[in-house]
Amino acid sequence: MWMLNTKRTQGKPSKGRSAIWILKALFGQIGELFSTPIMRVTPHSVLEGGRMTLTCDTSLSRSRSTTELQYTFYKDGKKVQGPSSSKQYELQLAHLNDSATYNCEVSARDNTKKKLSQEEYIQIQEIFSVPQIQVDPYPVVEGGPMTLTCDTSLRSYIRTKDLQYTFYRDWRTVQGPSSSREYKVQSTDLEDSGNYKCEISTTNGVRKQSQEKHITVQELFRTPRMKVDPHLVVEGDPMTLTCNAHLNQYGKTTVLRYTFYKDGRQAQGPNLSKRYTVQHVKQGDSGYYKCEVSTTNGVKKLSREQYILVQELFFHPNIIIKSNPVVEGDHMILTCNTILNSQRPTTDLKFVFYRDGEKVQEYNSSNTYEIQSVQVVNSGDYSCEVSAANTVKKGSQKKYMNIQELFAIPQMKVEPDPVVEGDNMTLTCNVTLSPYRATTELQYTFYRDGRTDQEPGSSTEYKVQPVKPRDSGNYKCEVSTTNGVKKLSQEQHIAVQELFTDPKININQNLMALTCNTSVNSHRPATDLQFAFYRDGEKESDSSDTYEIPAAQSQNSGNYSCKVSGADTVRKVSQMKFINVQEMVPHPLLTIKPEPVREGDHMVLTCDTSLSSYRSNTDLKFAFYRDGEKVQDFGSLNTYEIQSVQPKDSGDYFCEVLLTNTMKIESLIQLIQVLGYQAG
């Protein structure tokens, strides 16, 4: 602090001296307003990247303690801060170029008084040197490793881990910032060539870069060239691609591997062979080819891509039909047409034909396929295939062949329907010819139960007149042509119905009546039937269906049958049935009591008979006759009585038995002579 020094004077002061005396009385003596500033540096030793503070210290006079001071700082004589009220000048991040001569200046606010500190040179201490970039190995060979090292010298108090390293190639970052001072490339390529430099930085912002170093990666081998042999490739040929690559002086012992690509996809490799061979190329082998040469340490180079066009050995075949439309029975010819490449005019071609994917003609030198008489079943998708030396095969597109029917499946019609025995049956085989072959001659054959009933002929009809039940069967007709077309109708079962059923002879023994029973077909209800009865083969009756024997006798026994006739064509005979006519009753016996008969006697005539065991329930009636005149009508009594017989009652007597109201049996005639009465 500046102090004001004052001196006391003797005696009374003058007016001027009075003012001085007053000042001296007040301040003692006149001194400095503020002292000459002193500049202090904190810290004492400033490191780059560190913080530096300059403080400008001065002391105000006690009498001027409220005076406002201004501070200004200078670097190498140039103002860097102020004037301001701050007595400090700070650098948050000191750099080497901040090393310089510094001083400060203090001034009152009215700038009437200024004082400078002494100048002081401040040296910013370097914490690490400018880095240098090192390369190992040198020269760098393509595919080999490369290590770049960023070297620097550190102050003893700086730790390596406090530094960050960044590597650049052609001004672009390739690594970092990181704590590693090395940048490694395990397998270099030509693109790794360039201008490299490294940079070291600290967390407080110090950065230093090395000078650029140009590194050229030496080529291990040249970009490969691919050769195609032969130059003109035709399908079926062998094709060889050769991948040529020239190793330079740095890679004489390097093992190369080769890979071939087609349309971007791997076709062969990688392996040691520089050749890729296709024994028999196809059109599908056309494409963009390239080869790649590589080493075990990752060097890969591609040849220029080449388009290889495999020329056709022959065009895709086209199947041609000679005639159109094709009708069954026609001679059909298919031709498989193709054209050979002019570079291979002598090539031997083989042809094969398919229908619906199935082979119909094996490989041979003929390009035609023939069917002498084509059928509808030969319809289908036809295609052909052409082969050369079993290496090149080409198929045609499918062509659908619709073999039109020469005629449709025949339809067999039966008339009449239903068929009844005795009818005139006609089978008609109907068919419609194709309009393309309307003049074709057809032959018709009729079959029954698989056997020919009518041989082939031009007639569409087969007649059976009159038809019988034995003509029933499974019928069908066939239509054929001279060129081998044959078609069968559907089989139809024809059942010839009976006009009437087989007759059966029935016997009513009570009446001795024979009945011939049969049933007329419901489809022929108006049929007029004729009946006849036979015994032992001899006709007995030919009127109605009933034959009666009013008074059957044992002589009427025999083998009976009946025959039914209808429609003048149908005749049926029943089975024979033996009829044994047994006597219902034996001839009655007329007995007379008393005998002889005398006048006045009670005469009783008895008509004795016995019933057959088969007719034990039959009611018998009895009548008596004298001289042919009935003396007692039929009744249940078998006796005739005269209480007192007279001579006039004499005569020829017989009795008669009545059975079933129709059959009568007489006794033998007996003469009764009534004797006159004689007195005893």
DRENSERO-433180 format. One record per residue (C-alpha): residue in three letters; x, y negated, z negated. Coordinates in steps of 0.001 Angstrom, whole numbers, padded with zeros to 6 digits, always signed. Each point is the difference from the previous one (the first is absolute). Layout:
! DRENSERO-433180
ALAXYZ ...
! end
This chain:
! DRENSERO-433180
MET+000000+000000+000000 TRP+001210-003225+000924 MET+000211-002457-003061 LEU-000137-003813+000108 ASN+002905-001599-001921 THR-000727-003515-001680 LYS+002377-002466-001743 ARG-000886-002539-002778 THR+001025-003780+000581 GLN+000912-002685-002581 GLY-002001-003186-000331 LYS-003175-001045+001680 PRO-000335+001267+003423 SER-000791-002056+003107 LYS-003239+000402+001888 GLY+001562+002412+002500 ARG+001879+001758-002585 SER-003209+000187-001995 ALA-001532+002356+002613 ILE+003027+002207-000060 TRP-000006-000068-003697 ILE-003611+001015-000013 LEU+000740+002916+002388 LYS+002882+001021-002086 ALA-002133-000244-002997 LEU-002559+002192+001668 PHE+002270+002576+001691 GLY+003173-000372-001829 GLN+001856-000005+003321 ILE-000893+000547+003811 GLY+000462+003735+001145 GLU-000957+002499+002931 LEU-003682+000766+000857 PHE+000874+003701+000620 SER+003232+001897+000091 THR+001757+001291+003112 PRO-001762+003293+000916 ILE+001652+003349-000334 MET-001160+002824+002350 ARG-000214+003468-001476 VAL-000358+003287+002051 THR-002010+002971-001292 PRO+001036+002770+000123 HIS+003676-000651-000129 SER+000680+002461+002830 VAL-002690-000053+002708 LEU-000568+003183+002030 GLU-001570+000036+003413 GLY-003585+000870-000299 GLY+000002-001282-003554 ARG-001567-003071-001535 MET+002066-003216-000376 THR-001015-003002-002141 LEU+001799-003402+000008 THR-000771-002276-003004 CYS+000835-003712+000039 ASP+000608-001047-003650 THR+000183-003650-001217 SER-000749-001992-003240 LEU-002278-003050-000246 SER+000821-002942-002266 ARG-002017+000131-003234 SER-001410-003356+000816 ARG-001194+001325+003329 SER-001294+003417-000981 THR-003193-000498+001943 THR+001746-000890+003227 GLU-001051+002320+002877 LEU+002953+001465+001880 GLN+000156+001418+003548 TYR+002256+002883+001055 THR+001463+000769+003417 PHE+002101+003031+001019 TYR+002518+000163+002836 LYS+001610+002851+001897 ASP+003128-000887+001914 GLY-001098-003636-000231 LYS-003482+000641+001368 LYS-003083-000414-002096 VAL-001720+003306-000735 GLN-002493-001168-002684 GLY-001320-003260-001457 PRO-000136-002544-001163 SER-002516+001550-002366 SER-000669+000244-003685 SER+001388+003602-000010 LYS+003501+000223-001348 GLN+000411+003529+001460 TYR+000577+001317+003523 GLU-000731+003715+000436 LEU+000758+002562+002719 GLN-002166+003063-000476 LEU+002081+002027+002505 ALA+003606-001008+000414 HIS+001759+000766+003278 LEU+003663-000112+000903 ASN-000628-003088+002085 ASP-001240-001665-003153 SER+003697-000197-001098 ALA+000806-003791+000036 THR+000985-003116-001992 TYR-002902-001163-002163 ASN-000523-003133-002184 CYS-002930-001839-001425 GLU-001041-003621-000434 VAL-002016-001653-002766 SER-001790-003312+000497 ALA-002485-002142-001834 ARG-003455-000152+001477 ASP+000647-003498+001374 ASN+003184+001324+001648 THR+001971-002835-001561 LYS+002441+002363-001572 LYS+001438+003248+001543 LYS+002636+002372-001229 LEU+001513+003083+001741 SER+001352+003109-001597 GLN+003270+001403+001013 GLU-000077+002323+003066 GLU+000305+003685-000661 TYR+000581+002743+002574 ILE-002240+002987-000587 GLN+000998+003302+001626 ILE-002835+002546+000550 GLN+001467+003383-000762 GLU-000492+002708+002723 ILE-001529+003227-001364 PHE+000744+002117+003110 SER+001839-000570+003229 VAL-001496-000237+003488 PRO-000661+003649+000991 GLN+001654+001867+002830 ILE-001714+002776+001932 GLN+001896+003250+000585 VAL-000894+002842+002461 ASP+000783+003696-000442 PRO+000767+001926+002160 TYR+001290-001990+002859 PRO-000810+000284+002794 VAL-003608+000996-000638 VAL-001126+002858+002241 GLU-003633+000599+000957 GLY-001541+002641-002250 GLY+002704-000382-002618 PRO-000292-001660-003424 MET+000748-003682-000544 THR+000605-001723-003350 LEU+000191-003791-000405 THR+001468-001296-003295 CYS-000512-003530-001300 ASP+003279-000811-001920 THR+000529-002958-002386 SER+002137-001013-003005 LEU-001834-000492-003304 ARG+000821-002006-003110 SER+000734+002294-002887 TYR-003115-001074-001809 ILE-002315+000757+002956 ARG-001538+003502+000158 THR-000469+001719+003325 LYS-003556+000907-000820 ASP-000834-003663-000257 LEU+000564-000349+003767 GLN-002413+000735+002855 TYR+001214+000978+003474 THR-001780-000558+003298 PHE+001150+001192+003435 TYR-000981-001588+003314 ARG+000263+001071+003603 ASP-000518-002633+002637 TRP-001432-002301-002716 ARG-002624+002525-001064 THR+000014+001756-003342 VAL+000876+003707+000225 GLN+000424+000639-003753 GLY-000577-001790-003288 PRO+000146-001909-002041 SER+001111+002899-002219 SER+002732+000852-002481 SER+001802+002125+002606 ARG+003066-001577+001577 GLU-000159+002582+002816 TYR-002240+000341+003043 LYS+000065+003517+001472 VAL-001290+001398+003287 GLN+000127+003800-000079 SER-000342+000398+003765 THR+000673-003037+002106 ASP-001408-000744+003397 LEU+000837-002614+002588 GLU-002630-002323-001379 ASP+002021-000219-003200 SER+002525-002120+001914 GLY-000129-003695-000914 ASN+001337-002931-002095 TYR+000023+000978-003656 LYS+000488-002117-003133 CYS-000745+000417-003674 GLU-001207-002345-002714 ILE+000538+000112-003776 SER-002460-001742-002284 THR-000610-000360-003687 THR-003144-000312-001970 ASN+000723-003697-000608 GLY+000122-000781+003719 VAL+003650+000219+001036 ARG+000252+001354+003542 LYS+003090+000615+002124 GLN+000185+001567+003459 SER+002882+001720+001706 GLN+001103-000890+003490 GLU-001716+001951+002815 LYS+001675+003114+001238 HIS-000932+001491+003380 ILE-000310+003797-000029 THR-000357+001985+003214 VAL-001258+003585-000338 GLN+001895+002095+002489 GLU-002199+002169+002275 LEU+000389+003764-000726 PHE-001322+001039+003401 ARG-001698-001675+002909 THR-003733-000025+000630 PRO-000724+003372+001664 ARG-001055+000429+003610 MET-002428+002704+001017 LYS+000402+001851+003307 VAL-002811+001987+001696 ASP+000762+003021+002185 PRO-001403+000530+002619 HIS-000715-003535+001023 LEU-003286+001042+001679 VAL-001966+002210-002406 VAL-002708+002306+001365 GLU-002194+002053-002326 GLY+001325+003497-000463 ASP+003630-001190+000303 PRO+002453+000128-002897 MET+000762-003510-001293 THR+003056-000969-002079 LEU+000489-003272-001874 THR+003587-000807-001090 CYS+000723-002589-002717 ASN+003488-001525+000439 ALA+001637-002075-002774 HIS+003693-001198-000117 LEU+001736-000047-003410 ASN+002495-002863-000596 GLN+003425+000263-001623 TYR-001431-000192-003526 GLY-002292+003019+000421 LYS+001924+002617+001945 THR-000756+002688-002598 THR-003618-001001-000570 VAL-002593+002752+000609 LEU-002901-001252+002077 ARG-003536+001380-000053 TYR-002498-000433+002819 THR-003772-000435-000037 PHE-002288-000269+003019 TYR-003366-001768+000010 LYS-002946+000059+002348 ASP-002611-002735-000244 GLY+001308-000887-003436 ARG-000230+003529-001387 GLN+002885+002284-000793 ALA+000517+002641+002681 GLN+003311+001522-001139 GLY+002517-000422-002787 PRO+001766-001354-001751 ASN+002702+002557+000834 LEU+003481+000204+001493 SER-001192+000539+003551 LYS+000127-003045+002225 ARG-002319+001738+002511 TYR-003739+000504-000041 THR-001317+002492+002565 VAL-003571+000826+001058 GLN+000134+003247+001976 HIS-003244-000524+001876 VAL-001277-003547-000057 LYS-003670-000817+000246 GLN-001798-003175+000902 GLY-000663-000401-003694 ASP+003772-000364-000419 SER-000169-003359+001787 GLY+000614-002838-002405 TYR+002413-002484-001552 TYR+003191+001709-001166 LYS+002900-001236-002087 CYS+002755+001551-002055 GLU+001486-000916-003339 VAL+003546+000582-001231 SER+000513+000074-003757 THR+002654+000781-002583 THR-000211+001459-003468 ASN+000697-003427-001491 GLY-003079-001562+001548 VAL+001140-001544+003292 LYS-002767+000339+002589 LYS-000144-001344+003527 LEU-002667+000415+002632 SER+000491+000176+003733 ARG-002064-002069+002373 GLU-003446+001550+000487 GLN-000580+001561+003431 TYR-003262+001015+001594 ILE+000238+003466+001575 LEU-002738+000863+002477 VAL-000492+003718+000570 GLN-001336+000344+003528 GLU-002720+002548+000712 LEU+001156+003231+001639 PHE-003500+000216+001443 PHE-003216-001915-000453 HIS-002679+001152-002399 PRO-002083+002479+001989 ASN-003512-000658+001170 ILE-002532+002812+000328 ILE-002074-000081+003209 ILE-003139+001988+000844 LYS-000423+000903+003637 SER-003815+000124+000159 ASN-002580-002061-001825 PRO-002495+000906-001297 VAL+001028+003551-000892 VAL-002843+002509-000150 GLU+000320+003436-001578 GLY+001025+002548+002565 ASP+002147-002539+001871 HIS+003693+000526+000691 MET+001552-002623-002326 ILE+003564-001338+000531 LEU+001799-002287-002491 THR+003231-001716+001052 CYS+002639-001380-002383 ASN+001656-002948+001798 THR+003236-001740-001020 ILE+002934-001859+001648 LEU+003671+000771-000649 ASN+002582-002693-000765 SER+001997-000791+003146 GLN+003195+000596-002042 ARG-001028+003648-000588 PRO-001715+001098+003222 THR+000978+003697-000290 THR-001353+000554-003511 ASP-001967+003257-000345 LEU-003408-000653-001549 LYS-002352+002484-001680 PHE-003734-000498-000492 VAL-002470+001274-002596 PHE-003758-000582-000314 TYR-002200-000273-003101 ARG-003708-000003-000739 ASP-001119-001377-003351 GLY+003572+000331-001219 GLU+000271+003695+000891 LYS+002390+001131+002705 VAL-001797+001339+003087 GLN+003038+000306+002308 GLU+003585+000599-001100 TYR+002996-002014+001221 ASN+000833+000592+003652 SER+001166-001963+003013 SER-003533-000516+001353 ASN-001644-003282-000811 THR-003493+001408+000660 TYR-002444+002000-002100 GLU-002813+001844+001770 ILE-003214+001750-001068 GLN-001570+001971+002826 SER-003506-000051-001476 VAL-000312-002617-002702 GLN-002532+000461-002797 VAL-001703-002457-002350 VAL+002153+001385-002826 ASN+002990-001389+001916 SER-001187-003527-000864 GLY+002330-001882-002347 ASP+002831-002486-000390 TYR+002692+000931+002513 SER+003594-001167-000149 CYS+003303+001039+001472 GLU+003586-000193-001158 VAL+003187-000317+002048 SER+003328+001304-001303 ALA+003538-000375+001280 ALA+002651+002418-001256 ASN-002042+000387-003205 THR+001348-003329-001185 VAL-002410-002556+001438 LYS-003695+000675-000359 LYS-002851-002339+000877 GLY-003703+000553-000180 SER-002756-001599+001996 GLN-002979-001686-001531 LYS-002985+002245-000610 LYS-002651+000047+002684 TYR-003394+001403-000870 MET-001336+002484+002531 ASN-003760+000450-000148 ILE-000728+003132+002018 GLN-003560-000472+001139 GLU-002347+002952-000076 LEU-000772+001583+003341 PHE-003255+000947-001628 ALA-001329-000066-003515 ILE-000432+003023-002241 PRO-002959+001817+001578 GLN-003335+000053-001774 MET-001983+003223+000205 LYS-003792-000301+000052 VAL-002364+002902-000778 GLU-003544+000242+001334 PRO-002494+000759-001366 ASP+000779-000907-003565 PRO-000619+002034-002021 VAL+000477+003134+002122 VAL-002580+002730-000482 GLU+000329+003497+001460 GLY-001652+000264+003315 ASP+000888-003608+000917 ASN+002075-000889+003026 MET+003085-001509-001724 THR+002215-002464+001901 LEU+003376-001305-001231 THR+001203-003184+001744 CYS+003630-001197-000235 ASN-000101-003795+000374 VAL+003106-002076+000655 THR+000830-003456+001426 LEU+002961-000470+002350 SER+002364-002988-000206 PRO-000847-002633+002632 TYR+003687+000157+001047 ARG-000370+003682+000981 ALA-003678+000190+000914 THR+000529+002575+002789 THR+001728+002606-002168 GLU-001463+003504+000333 LEU-000923+001575-003306 GLN-000440+003643-001009 TYR-002355+001124-002779 THR+000352+003082-002201 PHE-002377+001186-002728 TYR+001004+002038-003028 ARG-001888+001904-002668 ASP+001798+001105-003142 GLY+003355-000663+001681 ARG-000707+002137+003057 THR-000756-001216+003479 ASP-003707+000211+000780 GLN+000198-001839+003314 GLU+003207-000213+002041 PRO+001369-003386+001181 GLY-002137-001535+002698 SER-001397-003255+001296 SER-003351+000417-001758 THR-000560-002031-003130 GLU-002734+002442-001145 TYR-000070+003432-001565 LYS-003404+001728-000151 VAL-001299+002970-001999 GLN-003457+001121+001196 PRO-001726+001248-002082 VAL+002003-000465-003167 LYS+000132+002620-002747 PRO+001078-000171-003646 ARG+003166+001858+000917 ASP+000907-003025+002134 SER+000529-001975-003231 GLY+003592-001122-000567 ASN+002552-002827-000015 TYR-000048-001661+003392 LYS+002321-002563+001559 CYS+000884-001180+003470 GLU+003301-000948+001563 VAL+000662-002504+002780 SER+003244+000373+001949 THR+001797-001318+003053 THR+002435+001591+002409 ASN+002848-002097-001453 GLY-000337+001467-003450 VAL-002310-002323-001923 LYS-002287+002054-002251 LYS-002469-001140-002621 LEU-002354+001962-002183 SER-003292-001176-001367 GLN-000761+000419-003648 GLU-001152+003476-000835 GLN-003726+000302-000641 HIS-001688+002838-001752 ILE-003123+001009+001889 ALA-002340+002213-001982 VAL-002654+001534+002247 GLN-003093+000106-002163 GLU-002399+002950+000150 LEU-003216-000644+001887 PHE-001607+002243-002602 THR+001360+002193-002709 ASP+000553+003731+000383 PRO-003394+001602-000538 LYS-000718+002150-003023 ILE-002746+002618-000052 ASN-002172+000053-003103 ILE-002566+002728-000886 ASN-003217-000405-001941 GLN-000562+003603-000948 ASN-003371-000658-001544 LEU-001297-001107+003365 MET+002532+001824+002096 ALA+000829-003320+001680 LEU+003440-000882+001479 THR+001097-003675+000194 CYS+002930-001309+002136 ASN+001380-003018-001932 THR+002272-002719+001523 SER+000507-003813-000269 VAL+000129-002360+002974 ASN+002790-002671+000061 SER-001339-003374-001191 HIS+001458-001593+003149 ARG-002166+002285+002195 PRO-003298+000206-001939 ALA-002148+000467+003127 THR+001818+003125+001175 ASP-002458+002735+001063 LEU+001022+003353-001502 GLN-001034+003466+001232 PHE-000106+003039-002335 ALA+000107+003741+000635 PHE+000034+003026-002398 TYR+001736+003277+000660 ARG-000126+003463-001624 ASP+002848+002296+000739 GLY+000886-002247+002956 GLU-003434+000085+001534 LYS-002063-003145+000177 GLU-003032+000128-002235 SER-001269-003579+000330 ASP+000983-003311+001764 SER-002540-002522-001120 SER+000440-001956-003236 ASP+002538+000056-002795 THR-002180+002556-001893 TYR-000704+003618+000875 GLU-002640+001900-002011 ILE-000714+003770-000234 PRO-003514+000168-001406 ALA+000113+003669-001038 ALA+003598+000949-000182 GLN+000683+003636+000047 SER+003148+001920-000569 GLN+000426+000175+003749 ASN+000406-003758-000086 SER+003334+000399-001870 GLY+003149-001070+001881 ASN+002784-002666+000544 TYR-001690-003316+000536 SER+001546-003260+001364 CYS-001204-003226+001494 LYS+001353-002231+002777 VAL-000434-003778+000340 SER+000451-001827+003320 GLY+000157-003748+000642 ALA+000909-002420+002796 ASP+000202+002944+002410 THR+003643+000425-000983 VAL+000195+000734-003696 ARG-000969+003448-001264 LYS+000600+001346-003458 VAL-000828+003390-001489 SER-000412+000701-003671 GLN+001744+002828-001707 MET-001883+003306+000040 LYS-001985+000919-003057 PHE-001202+003600-000553 ILE-003633+000304-001094 ASN-001156+003256-001540 VAL-003840+000030+000055 GLN-001119+002033-002958 GLU-003654+001210-000364 MET-001817-002314-002338 VAL-002508+002752-000746 PRO-000209+003573+001295 HIS-003080+000966+002043 PRO-002860+000289-002490 LEU-001465+003420-000892 LEU-003750+000273-000156 THR-001105+002430-002749 ILE-003570+001245-000490 LYS-001641+001122-003245 PRO-001724+002320-000465 GLU+000846+002269+002778 PRO-001876+001400+001619 VAL-002671-002657-000262 ARG-003521+001058-000546 GLU-003100-001977+000369 GLY-000766-001982-003124 ASP+003666+000014-001206 HIS+001752-003140-001270 MET+002562-000301+002761 VAL+003182-002046-000550 LEU+002433-000764+002824 THR+003473-001272-001145 CYS+002481-001815+002281 ASP+003388+000917-001560 THR+003270-001780+000887 SER+003121-001276-001792 LEU+001814-003386+000531 SER+003676-000261+000895 SER+002162-001118-002897 TYR+000836-003167+002077 ARG-003736-000841+000112 SER-001148+001024-003454 ASN-001796-003269-000483 THR-001900+000101+003283 ASP-003771-000070-000324 LEU-001685+002844+001950 LYS-003525+000033+001262 PHE-001952+003106+000982 ALA-002831+000651+002481 PHE-001924+003257+000844 TYR-001430+001096+003348 ARG-002478+002708+001159 ASP-000233+000876+003606 GLY+001949-003189+000759 GLU-002372-002247-001857 LYS+001108-001799-003131 VAL-002000+001262-002954 GLN+001966-002027-002628 ASP+001812-003283+000759 PHE+003514-000824-001159 GLY+000246-000325-003732 SER+002323+000753-002808 LEU-001644+003354-000741 ASN+001546+002965+001688 THR-003150+002142-000512 TYR-003302+000378+001800 GLU-002866+001650-001869 ILE-003457+001406+000906 GLN-002022+000847-003146 SER-002193+002565+001723 VAL+001360+001095+003282 GLN-002386+001028+002744 PRO+000477+001984+003194 LYS-000237-003192+001906 ASP+003191-001105-001673 SER+001892+002669+001884 GLY+002539-001290+002543 ASP+003698-000846+000877 TYR+001432-002015-002868 PHE+003315-001989-000307 CYS+001345-002870-002098 GLU+002087-003016+000884 VAL+002482-001951-002115 LEU+000497-003753+000633 LEU+003430-001553-000811 THR+000755-003740+000009 ASN-003275-000705+001785 THR+001492+001140+003279 MET+001380+003491-000268 LYS-002458+002945-000017 ILE+000758+003675-000481 GLU-002600+002713+000611 SER-000343+003458-001563 LEU-000643+003086+001994 ILE-003649+000688+000880 GLN-001692+002691-002048 LEU-003342+001655+000821 ILE-002382+000155-002949 GLN-002911+002415+000407 VAL-002669-000427-002699 LEU-001384+003433-000724 GLY-003732+000501-000727 TYR-001099+000637-003597 GLN-000662+003664-000852 ALA-002003+000972-003101 GLY+001825+002391-002161 
! end
